[in-house]
Amino acid sequence: MSIANTVGLILAAAIALLLVAALLFPEKF
């Protein structure tokens, strides 16, 4: 895998975690 693909996967995972956190803990946002 290239560096660009790795960075893209990390960004996608971070965004997914933020969305899940926003759904589970809406009072913190």
PDB file of N, CA, C and O in Angstrom:
ATOM      1  N   MET A   1       0.843  -1.205   0.000  1.00  0.00           N
ATOM      2  CA  MET A   1       0.000   0.000   0.000  1.00  0.00           C
ATOM      3  C   MET A   1       0.876   1.252   0.000  1.00  0.00           C
ATOM      4  O   MET A   1       1.951   1.278   0.599  1.00  0.00           O
ATOM      5  N   SER A   2       0.396   2.274  -0.678  1.00  0.00           N
ATOM      6  CA  SER A   2       1.151   3.519  -0.725  1.00  0.00           C
ATOM      7  C   SER A   2       0.830   4.372   0.499  1.00  0.00           C
ATOM      8  O   SER A   2      -0.115   4.102   1.239  1.00  0.00           O
ATOM      9  N   ILE A   3       1.633   5.395   0.687  1.00  0.00           N
ATOM     10  CA  ILE A   3       1.408   6.275   1.839  1.00  0.00           C
ATOM     11  C   ILE A   3       0.056   6.974   1.715  1.00  0.00           C
ATOM     12  O   ILE A   3      -0.640   7.161   2.713  1.00  0.00           O
ATOM     13  N   ALA A   4      -0.313   7.359   0.503  1.00  0.00           N
ATOM     14  CA  ALA A   4      -1.588   8.057   0.301  1.00  0.00           C
ATOM     15  C   ALA A   4      -2.754   7.163   0.712  1.00  0.00           C
ATOM     16  O   ALA A   4      -3.702   7.626   1.347  1.00  0.00           O
ATOM     17  N   ASN A   5      -2.685   5.879   0.348  1.00  0.00           N
ATOM     18  CA  ASN A   5      -3.770   4.972   0.718  1.00  0.00           C
ATOM     19  C   ASN A   5      -3.845   4.815   2.232  1.00  0.00           C
ATOM     20  O   ASN A   5      -4.936   4.777   2.800  1.00  0.00           O
ATOM     21  N   THR A   6      -2.691   4.724   2.884  1.00  0.00           N
ATOM     22  CA  THR A   6      -2.678   4.578   4.342  1.00  0.00           C
ATOM     23  C   THR A   6      -3.284   5.801   5.012  1.00  0.00           C
ATOM     24  O   THR A   6      -4.088   5.681   5.937  1.00  0.00           O
ATOM     25  N   VAL A   7      -2.889   6.989   4.535  1.00  0.00           N
ATOM     26  CA  VAL A   7      -3.434   8.223   5.109  1.00  0.00           C
ATOM     27  C   VAL A   7      -4.943   8.280   4.894  1.00  0.00           C
ATOM     28  O   VAL A   7      -5.682   8.676   5.795  1.00  0.00           O
ATOM     29  N   GLY A   8      -5.398   7.894   3.724  1.00  0.00           N
ATOM     30  CA  GLY A   8      -6.834   7.907   3.438  1.00  0.00           C
ATOM     31  C   GLY A   8      -7.595   6.983   4.369  1.00  0.00           C
ATOM     32  O   GLY A   8      -8.668   7.337   4.859  1.00  0.00           O
ATOM     33  N   LEU A   9      -7.047   5.796   4.616  1.00  0.00           N
ATOM     34  CA  LEU A   9      -7.716   4.856   5.521  1.00  0.00           C
ATOM     35  C   LEU A   9      -7.756   5.409   6.938  1.00  0.00           C
ATOM     36  O   LEU A   9      -8.762   5.268   7.633  1.00  0.00           O
ATOM     37  N   ILE A  10      -6.671   6.034   7.367  1.00  0.00           N
ATOM     38  CA  ILE A  10      -6.640   6.602   8.722  1.00  0.00           C
ATOM     39  C   ILE A  10      -7.669   7.723   8.844  1.00  0.00           C
ATOM     40  O   ILE A  10      -8.373   7.809   9.850  1.00  0.00           O
ATOM     41  N   LEU A  11      -7.762   8.581   7.828  1.00  0.00           N
ATOM     42  CA  LEU A  11      -8.740   9.670   7.874  1.00  0.00           C
ATOM     43  C   LEU A  11     -10.164   9.117   7.885  1.00  0.00           C
ATOM     44  O   LEU A  11     -11.016   9.606   8.627  1.00  0.00           O
ATOM     45  N   ALA A  12     -10.420   8.102   7.065  1.00  0.00           N
ATOM     46  CA  ALA A  12     -11.759   7.507   7.017  1.00  0.00           C
ATOM     47  C   ALA A  12     -12.106   6.890   8.365  1.00  0.00           C
ATOM     48  O   ALA A  12     -13.234   7.029   8.838  1.00  0.00           O
ATOM     49  N   ALA A  13     -11.147   6.208   8.989  1.00  0.00           N
ATOM     50  CA  ALA A  13     -11.400   5.590  10.295  1.00  0.00           C
ATOM     51  C   ALA A  13     -11.656   6.664  11.348  1.00  0.00           C
ATOM     52  O   ALA A  13     -12.534   6.500  12.195  1.00  0.00           O
ATOM     53  N   ALA A  14     -10.897   7.763  11.305  1.00  0.00           N
ATOM     54  CA  ALA A  14     -11.086   8.837  12.279  1.00  0.00           C
ATOM     55  C   ALA A  14     -12.463   9.468  12.127  1.00  0.00           C
ATOM     56  O   ALA A  14     -13.132   9.741  13.123  1.00  0.00           O
ATOM     57  N   ILE A  15     -12.893   9.703  10.887  1.00  0.00           N
ATOM     58  CA  ILE A  15     -14.222  10.288  10.653  1.00  0.00           C
ATOM     59  C   ILE A  15     -15.310   9.332  11.133  1.00  0.00           C
ATOM     60  O   ILE A  15     -16.289   9.762  11.742  1.00  0.00           O
ATOM     61  N   ALA A  16     -15.143   8.035  10.861  1.00  0.00           N
ATOM     62  CA  ALA A  16     -16.132   7.051  11.300  1.00  0.00           C
ATOM     63  C   ALA A  16     -16.215   7.037  12.820  1.00  0.00           C
ATOM     64  O   ALA A  16     -17.309   6.963  13.379  1.00  0.00           O
ATOM     65  N   LEU A  17     -15.068   7.106  13.496  1.00  0.00           N
ATOM     66  CA  LEU A  17     -15.080   7.107  14.963  1.00  0.00           C
ATOM     67  C   LEU A  17     -15.777   8.360  15.485  1.00  0.00           C
ATOM     68  O   LEU A  17     -16.517   8.291  16.466  1.00  0.00           O
ATOM     69  N   LEU A  18     -15.550   9.504  14.841  1.00  0.00           N
ATOM     70  CA  LEU A  18     -16.210  10.733  15.277  1.00  0.00           C
ATOM     71  C   LEU A  18     -17.721  10.625  15.108  1.00  0.00           C
ATOM     72  O   LEU A  18     -18.476  11.063  15.977  1.00  0.00           O
ATOM     73  N   LEU A  19     -18.169  10.039  13.987  1.00  0.00           N
ATOM     74  CA  LEU A  19     -19.608   9.892  13.759  1.00  0.00           C
ATOM     75  C   LEU A  19     -20.223   8.966  14.804  1.00  0.00           C
ATOM     76  O   LEU A  19     -21.290   9.260  15.344  1.00  0.00           O
ATOM     77  N   VAL A  20     -19.555   7.851  15.092  1.00  0.00           N
ATOM     78  CA  VAL A  20     -20.070   6.913  16.099  1.00  0.00           C
ATOM     79  C   VAL A  20     -20.108   7.584  17.469  1.00  0.00           C
ATOM     80  O   VAL A  20     -21.081   7.431  18.208  1.00  0.00           O
ATOM     81  N   ALA A  21     -19.050   8.331  17.814  1.00  0.00           N
ATOM     82  CA  ALA A  21     -19.016   9.014  19.107  1.00  0.00           C
ATOM     83  C   ALA A  21     -20.141  10.051  19.190  1.00  0.00           C
ATOM     84  O   ALA A  21     -20.769  10.199  20.238  1.00  0.00           O
ATOM     85  N   ALA A  22     -20.394  10.762  18.102  1.00  0.00           N
ATOM     86  CA  ALA A  22     -21.455  11.771  18.100  1.00  0.00           C
ATOM     87  C   ALA A  22     -22.821  11.116  18.296  1.00  0.00           C
ATOM     88  O   ALA A  22     -23.704  11.686  18.937  1.00  0.00           O
ATOM     89  N   LEU A  23     -22.987   9.907  17.735  1.00  0.00           N
ATOM     90  CA  LEU A  23     -24.269   9.219  17.890  1.00  0.00           C
ATOM     91  C   LEU A  23     -24.426   8.651  19.298  1.00  0.00           C
ATOM     92  O   LEU A  23     -25.517   8.685  19.866  1.00  0.00           O
ATOM     93  N   LEU A  24     -23.324   8.124  19.864  1.00  0.00           N
ATOM     94  CA  LEU A  24     -23.408   7.492  21.186  1.00  0.00           C
ATOM     95  C   LEU A  24     -23.411   8.529  22.308  1.00  0.00           C
ATOM     96  O   LEU A  24     -24.079   8.345  23.325  1.00  0.00           O
ATOM     97  N   PHE A  25     -22.656   9.629  22.117  1.00  0.00           N
ATOM     98  CA  PHE A  25     -22.553  10.634  23.176  1.00  0.00           C
ATOM     99  C   PHE A  25     -22.902  12.020  22.644  1.00  0.00           C
ATOM    100  O   PHE A  25     -22.030  12.885  22.563  1.00  0.00           O
ATOM    101  N   PRO A  26     -24.162  12.244  22.281  1.00  0.00           N
ATOM    102  CA  PRO A  26     -24.543  13.544  21.687  1.00  0.00           C
ATOM    103  C   PRO A  26     -24.388  14.700  22.671  1.00  0.00           C
ATOM    104  O   PRO A  26     -24.247  15.849  22.251  1.00  0.00           O
ATOM    105  N   GLU A  27     -24.413  14.416  23.983  1.00  0.00           N
ATOM    106  CA  GLU A  27     -24.329  15.509  24.952  1.00  0.00           C
ATOM    107  C   GLU A  27     -22.928  16.119  24.993  1.00  0.00           C
ATOM    108  O   GLU A  27     -22.743  17.218  25.517  1.00  0.00           O
ATOM    109  N   LYS A  28     -21.943  15.408  24.441  1.00  0.00           N
ATOM    110  CA  LYS A  28     -20.573  15.934  24.462  1.00  0.00           C
ATOM    111  C   LYS A  28     -20.280  16.805  23.249  1.00  0.00           C
ATOM    112  O   LYS A  28     -19.210  17.409  23.184  1.00  0.00           O
ATOM    113  N   PHE A  29     -21.187  16.889  22.291  1.00  0.00           N
ATOM    114  CA  PHE A  29     -20.941  17.679  21.090  1.00  0.00           C
ATOM    115  C   PHE A  29     -21.890  18.867  21.016  1.00  0.00           C
ATOM    116  O   PHE A  29     -21.828  19.649  20.067  1.00  0.00           O
TER     117      PHE A  29
END
